[in-house]
Amino acid sequence: MDIQTLTFIVVGLTFALYIGIAIWARAGSTNDFYVAGGGVPPVANGMATAADWMSAASFISMAGLISFMGYDGSVYLMGWTGGYVLLALCLAPYLRKFGKFTVPDFIGDRYYSQTARTVAVFCAIVVSFTYIAGQMRGVGVVFSRFLEVDITAGVLIGMAMVYFYTLLGGMKGITYTQVAQYCILAFAYTVPAVFITFQMTGHILPQTGFGATLADGSGTYLLERLDGLSRELGFAAYTEGSRATLDVFAITLALMVGTAGLPHVIIRFFTVPKVSDARRSGGWALVFIAVVYTTAPAIASITKVNVLDTINGPDQQGVMYENAPSWINNWEQTGLIQISEEARAGEEPMFFSNDDRANTNVDADIIVLASPEIANLPNWVVALVAAGGVAAALSTSAGLLLVISSSVSHDLLKRTFKPDITDKQELLAARIAAGFAVLIGAYFGINPPGFVAQVVAFAFGLAAASFFPAIIMGIFHKRMNSTGAIAGMVTGIVFTLAYIIYFKFMNPTAGPDEWFMQISPEGIGTVGMLLNFIVANIVLKFTKESPAEIQELVESIRYPKGSGAATGH
Amino acid sequence: MAFESADHAKAYWKENLSLMLKLLFVWALVSFGFGIFLVDVLNHVQFFGFKLGFWFAQQGAIYTFIVLIFIYIRQMNKLDKKYQVDEE
């Protein structure tokens, strides 16, 4: 069977599964819709959190980025896993004990202020929309490459799918679909990785394989060969990297803290029955995420060697275009591989390097999607990878849609403008809001603003500079008052946004020497976060500490007993 | 409050904080320490086919994170029992 038919069958089967689950897990109340009735077992919640968290960007782009950045790519690996330690130790158990539906709920009640609530709603909506546009784009790319439908149709199919099961099932439907999606995406990610590791090193486990010797009998370690090749071709040595140490630190910390501050991740911890379950699901989430994240660097280094060997030939002298394997042609058509006229005409061999010998360019995004083809794996593996990419994009979009719809129906409508609406009306509002969110998301997926990729990176910086300090101080600093918290959030956001906008849009050619202490816009959220803490504490010194009843509330969330069901009141 | 006394509550919170800070110290040590600031030093050590610093940055830190969370879960469950604030 050809790849296209197989892909249709595999993706079709997964869609049928998601719809089946959604119908089985219909939501009957706002409690079901927002937090799955608070009855999700911790292991299932961990799995759903993992799927929620791992987006099309993790699945499609991360290994490719590491492949091209080498050691510097470690920022994503440590940043996006280290955040779960913060979540499990410092946030999840307390927010669960607090027992509300959304993050703005916590901020608004803890800081006894509608202003704080509104600022939080605004941040939650901005962060979620920037994310969702990127997801829809990922669905579009997978559909257009493997199913040869155009990107617009791909986005519309994906959106219709997500809307259907979010509308029907709310958090409950999403949770159980995400469990299925996790299994599919983890399987799709690891199977090709095991194959290529075995081919290259004779090891079964990718995690040990990329530290092993090559299977060609030369006795050279894979990473040693990759370092050598990189130097020879004018790239930085793979295991060393080239960014400033302080910048690597700032980006890693911003990603960790940003992860812990993302609303669609935090609300997952409101769905479990007990405080101890919130801790436990943080642990399980990281286990399931680590399956993919420890495999990614192996795919990155092995496929890099494969790509260099295929394009430049095993002797690194270049390969003639007419002898190129078919995957080069396939991906050339998508524009993700570019080859010069001379090489295409057969006047010189193709060559991929970082100096003036180069006439071929490879986009980082193909590393995962093309790895099965590069390694000559069977067609069903290619189809599986496509289904995995779609699963990753759909699961994250669904989680984000829920955040947007609950922000509108719960935080804005119920808690701010119309406190007297009934549960049924609120549920209807949530579904209508989700509908609008889907339409806006689809629009951005089809007409992506040129800066989507950068905007997704901002989401972390913004979450790091705004939500994270406000929540941490809300739990660990009981005297912190509303004036301090709001001043901190506003300072954090304004500073981070201004720095990013200045260096990304107004002065994009500026390099490390112009940056503040060589910290790139990706890492500036770390500085924004520090400013937030500092400003909040200075303001606190000059204003009255939080009222006694708030301090009692903070006391009570510190102890697990009597967490009860999550409520909206 | 479910505690026997206000002192009990204070003691519980103190133990919780000290456990959390110890674990966060290790968290920072393996990632920011071994993986970033000390990476060049550790890279002189060979660990199977990896340079040790590189291994911590791309593998070791992640495994340590998992272990840290599970230690926290175990210790906190014990602590909840000790002060009788665990939920049935």
Interface residues (C-beta under 8 A of the other chain):
Chain A: I66 Y71 S74 L77 M78 T81 G82 Y84 V85 A88 L89 C90 P93 Q207 T208 F210 G211 A212 T213 Y221 L222 L223 E224 T239 E240 T245 V248 F249 T252 L253 M256 K274 V275 S276 R279 R280 G282 G283 L286 V287 A290 Y293 T294 P297 E555 S556 R558 Y559 P560 K561 G562 S563
Chain B: M1 A2 F3 A9 Y12 W13 N16 M20 L23 L24 W27 S31 F32 G35 I36 F37 V39 N43 F47 F48 G49 F50 K51 F54 W55 A57 Q58 Q59 A61 I62 Y63 F65 I66 L68 I69 F70 Y72 I73 M76 N77 D80 V85 D86 E87
